[in-house]
């Protein structure tokens, strides 16, 4: 059973996450030759106040 974990800053819509999950599932099915029902995907979301890059919290960055 393939398991995929995605780490991301929170803020994506449910539709965006569903689209990503569909595309990743399709890719795993095609490349690993497995049934879609065996593919497990979990999105691990982190608040912008709990993650930093270059010593600056994502909540304090000017980037979208």
N, C-alpha and C positions, 0 to 999 in steps of 0.2 A: 504494500500500500504506500504510494508516494505521499509524502507530507511536505508541504511548502509553507514556510513562515515568512510573512512580509512585515517588515518594520517600517512604520511611516508616522509622520507628524499627523495628529488628528486634524479634521476639517474637510475631508472629502465627503461627498454626498453618498447616500446608499446606492444610487444609480451608478456612480463612478466605481464604487467598490464591486458591485455586481458585474459590471462590464470587465473589469480587470480579472475577477475570478473566472469568468467565462473564458476569456482569452488564455489565461494560464492553464486552465483545465484542458482546453482544446490542444494546447501545445504539449502538455504532458501525455495526453492520450495518444497523440500522433507520434511523439518521439520515444515513448516508453512502451507503446503498444499495450496499454492497459484499458480497462473499462472505466468510463467516467465516474462510476459510483465508488471506485477505489481511491480517487484523488481527494486528499484532504488539504484544505487551504485555510490558514488562519491569519488574519490581519491584526497585528499588534500595534495599536495606536498609542502614541505618546503625546501628552500635552506640550504645547510650545514652551511652557514654563519649566519643563523637566528635561529639555534637551538643548545642547549647545554645540556650536561649531566655532572653532577659533577663539574660544573663551567668551563667546557672546551667546546668550540665550536666544533661541529662535523667536521668542516673544519680543525681544528687543531689536531684532534685525529689521532692516527696511525692505527685505525681499518678501514677495508674496508667499 
